[in-house]
Amino acid sequence: MKNILKIYIESFGHTGKGVGRINGKVVFADYALPKEEIVVRIIRERKNYIETEAVDILKPSAFRVKPVCPYYRLCGGCQLQHSAYEYQLTLKKDVFHNLFKRMIGYDIEDVDIVPSIDKFFYRKRAKFECFNDNWAFHKRNSDKMININRCYILDKQLNEYISKNRCRKGEIAVDDKNMVNGKNMLLDLSGVSSGLNIIYTKDVFRQVNRYINIKLINEIRSVLINNGASSILEFFSGIGNFTIPILECGMSVVAMEIDKDAILVLKNSAQRLRLDKKLKVKRVDLYKNITIKGNYSAVLLDPPRGGAAVLMKNILELLPELILYISCEPSTLLRDVKILLGRYDIKKVRLFDMFPQTYHFETLMVLSKR
């Protein structure tokens, strides 16, 4: 058939696809792993590349496994259930290395990745659709819906909720007390410090993987403490996931955020925990050109997937000793960091597997002033 090809998968792309070549054109293949020989079906062909999906595995990878989810090839939520978990970590490290070399211009030493203790049933929130009055997700690469009655990356309490309740469109979230869509929900940070927590409302952002979130917070606190940081400027502070633990160390924080609901959560939590004396919160649109003054030991930022290119000018004007950049999208992280490299050196990079079974991961990059 004309739309069927046989290819060898050479590498792994940063959107979770195997990468091969045919007749000089790059071929991206869903559900493929490096060193596999596969048969693919063409989904669409562009000028410089072809998008495909694997339909037959002629020579499988030693790391290929059978996906546990019956919706796996229909649903768009996961991309790596066909890979053993340990190999998923290797693929993510390879993706970061390849992007770094291509965007920064040189290779970086081996980068550590922190594995998730929960490979499945970790996700604390998800957006649902309703289709024929049943819980549904979008089909892969489509606006059409697929009905589901169980999701293997959702928290078990969320799965129990959808099994017992009628479908409702929108985000469904569970907190760290197993409360689903409560008025006041708990983010338990006792893994950072005893008694530390944030009370939040369901519609604000929180990290989806509790275990990895604690690991990331502890890493950030350790970096700040070991470098003697005392005054922190935090961009995209949200509900205070990093702010509250930093304040608890005795550091002062100026937190900037646009979401007024998240700001209210942060202020209330800081007051309740008696950490508000060293906190200043400013409601700022961080995607507009702004003027920032002050002297800070460190700048901490955790922007959305689109990155924070507009803030790089501000950071270069402030010239803090230390920059901690947290990102769920390595390509925009590297784009932004490249702007800083004339005045800063990359001191540390660590990956955190916040999203097992998907191609996504979290990155912490630490930069120090030259």
N, C-alpha and C positions, 0 to 999 in steps of 0.2 A: 504493500500500500504506500501511496505517495507521502502520507504524513507520519510514517513509521521509520525510525532510524535506529541503527545500532551504534552505540558509542562507548568509549572508555572514559571513566570519570577520573580526572587528573587531580582535582582539588575540591575545596569546599568554600562556597561563597558566603558573604556576611549576612545574607538574607535566608540562610538555611537550605540552599540548593547546591547539589553537586555541579561541578563545572567541567565540561569537556570541550572538544573542538571537532568540527567537521567542515571540510572544504574551506578552511581558514576562518570560519565563523565560530564565535563562542556559543556554546550550548549550555543553558541552565536547566537542570533537571530536578524537579521535586522528588522526594523520597529516595534519593540516591546518595551513596557514600563514596569517598575516595577509594580508588583502586578496584572499583567494580566495573564489570562489563555488563551493559544493560541494553534493553530495548526501550525506546521512548516514543511517546506520541506527541507530536507537535501541537502546542496550544495556540501559539501565535509566533509569527516570524517578523522580525524587525530588520532594519538595514544592516546593523552590525552584530546582532545576536538572535538566538532562537530560544523561546521559552517552551519547555517540554515537561512531561511527567513520566516517570518510570512505569512501564506496563509489564515488564518481565525482567527478572534478574538472572542473567546468564552465568555470571561468576560473582557470587555475593562476597561482601566483606566479611572478615572474621568477626567483626563487631556488630553485624546486623542481627537484630532480634525481632521477634514478633510483637507488634504493637498490642497493648492490652485493651485499648479503647475500640469498641465496635464502630465508632463514628470517625475514626482517625483520618481516613483519606477523604472524607466528606466535609468535615468541620475544618475551619481555618485557624483554630486556636493553638494547635501544636504542630511542630514541624520535625521533631526529632525522636518520636517514639520508636522509630525503626532502628535506633542506635542504642547500644549498651550505654548505661549512664556514664561510666568512666570515660568512654570514648567521646561522649558529648562534651565533656570538660576539655579533652584534647582538641577537639574541633574548634571550640570557642577560643582557646589560646592561640591556635593557628590563625583564626580569623583576625584576632587582634594584631598578631605579628605581621601578617600580610598587609593589613590596613596601615599599620604604623610605618612600615618600610615604604609603602607607596606614597603616603601623604606627607611624612616627615623627611624621608629621603635616606634614612639609614635604619639598620636593624637595632632592636633593643634586646638586652639580655633576657633570659628565660623569665617569663611572667607567671607568678603564682596565681592559682584560682582556688577560692574557698568553696568547697562543695556544699550542697544543701543536705541537711540531715533527712529531710523529706523529699524523696524523688517524685512522689505523687501526693495528691490531697493536701497541698500546701497553700493554695491561693485563697486569700481572705475576702476577695470581692470580684464581681463579674457583672457585665452588662448583658441583660437578656432581651430577647425579642419574644413575641407571642405569635404562634402560627397554628391556626385551627384550635385555638384555646389551649395550646400546649406550650411548655417551655421550649425555646428555640434559640439557636445561634445562626449566624450567617454561614452559608456554605463557603467553602474555599474558593477564592477568586470569583465571588458571585454576590449579587444582591439578594439571591433567593435564600430561603430559610431551610433549616433542618431541625426537626423535632428531636429533643434529647430527654432522657430521664435520669442521666447520670453523667458527671464529668470527672475524669480521673485526675485533673489537676486542681479541682476545687476542694476547699476544706470540707471534711466529712459532714460538718454541721450544715453547710450550705446544701450539700447533696440531700441530706435528710429533709431540709426545709422545702426544696423543690419537689420532693416525693410526696409531701403531705399538703402542699398548698397550691391553690389555683395560680395559673400563670399571671404575672404582672410585668409589663415592659419597663425596663430601666435597670439601674444598678441595685444588686442585692449584696449586702455586706454582712460579715460576721466579725465580732470583736474577739478579744482575748479571754472573755468570760463565756464564750459560745452564745452570745446574744446576737440575734439576727435583726438588722434594721431597727435597732433600739433608738430611743430619743437621745440618751447619753451612753456612748460606747467607750470601751476601755482599751487603750494601747498600753500593754504591760511592758515596762522597761526595767523590771526587776533583775533581768539578766545583765543589766549594766550596773545598777546600784539598787540595793534593797529599798522597797517602798516607792520607787520612781515609776510614775505613770502619767498618762495624758488622757483626759476625758474629752471626747470629740463627738461631733455630730456626723451622721452617716454619709452625708453628701460631700464632705471634704476628703482630700486625698490622704491615704495612708499606704505605706509599703505593704505589698501583698504577701511577703514571705517573712514570717515572724523571726525564725531562727537566723536567717541571713541578715535581716535588719539589725539584730542585736550584734552580730559579728561586725557589721559595717560601723555601727556606732562606736563600739569598743576600739576599733582600729583608728577611727578619727580622733577619739579622745587620747589615745596613746600617742599619736603623732603630735598633737597639740601640746600635750604635757611634756613629752621628751624634747620638744623644741623650745620650751619655755614661753609659749604663747600666753598672753594675758588679756589682750583686747582683740575681739573677733568681729569682723564685718561679714554678715551672712546674707547672701542673696537667695531668693526663693525659699524662705524659711518655712513656709507652710504652717502646719499646726505645731511645729517645734520639735519634730522627731530628733533632730540633732541639737537644736537650741537648748532644750531643757537639760539633756545630759551634759552639755558644755557648761551651762550655768552652774550645774551641781558640782563641777570641778573648781568653782571659784573664779572663773574667768568672766569678763564683762562681754556682752554681745549687743551689737546694733543689728537688728533683724529687719530685712526688707522683704515685703510681700504685697501682692495686689489683691488677693482673695480676702475680703473683709470677714467672712465666716472663719477662715483659717486663722486670721489675726486674733479674732475674739477667743478662739480655742487656746491659742498660745498665751495670750495675756491671762486668761482665767487659770490655766494650769500653772503658770509661773507664780501667780498670787497665792493659789492654794498650797503650793509647795514651798512658799516663802523664798522664791528665787528671783523675784521681780526687781529687787533693788539694783541689780547690775544689768538690767535689760532695758533697751530702748527699741520700740517697734515703730517702723515707718511704713505707711501704705504707699507703695511706689509701683508704677508701671515700668518694669525692668526691660521692656522692649522699646522704650523711647530713650532718646538722649537725655541724660540726667547729669546733674552736677553733684559730686560727692566730695566732702572735705573731711579731714581727720587723719589721725595716725593710728594704724592698726597693726598688730603683730601678724595677723593672718587674715586672709579672705577665704571664706568657704562658700561654694556655690553648688547647687543641685538643680540645674534647670530641666525643663521638659525636654522631650526628644529633639526639638529643633535647635537646642544649644543656646548659647548666649554671646554671640559674636559682638553685639552692640556694647557689652560690658567690658570687653577687653581693653578698650581705650581708657575707661575709668580705672581699671586695675593698674594699667601702666602709669597712670598719673599718681595713684596712691603709692605704688611700689612697696607693698608689704613684704616682709621677710619671707613669708610662706603663703602658698596658694594651695588649697585643697579643692579639687574639681571632681565632683561625683556625677556620673553620667550613665544613662541606660542606652545611649546611642554612640558607639565609638567613633563613627565617622564625623559627627559634629563636634565631639570632644577634641579630636585631633585637629580639625579645622580651626577651632578656637585657640587651642594651645600653641599652634604654630605661630600665631601672632605674638605670643609672649616670649618665644625662645631667644630673641635677641638679648633680653634682660634676665631671663630665668633659665635654670637647668632643671630637667626632669630628675627628681630625686628618688621617686618610688612609684611603681605601678602595681596595683593588685586588682584582680578580677574577683567578683562575687557572683555565684550562680543563684541569683534571685529568682530565675524563671526556668527550672528544669523542664525538660521535654520540648522547649522552644529554643529558637536560635538567639534569643535575647539574653543579655547578662549585664550586670552593673560593674562599672569601673571606678576605682578611686585612683586619681593621679595626684601626686604631691610634687609641687615645684618650689624651688628655693631661689632667692634672688642671688645673682652673680656678685 
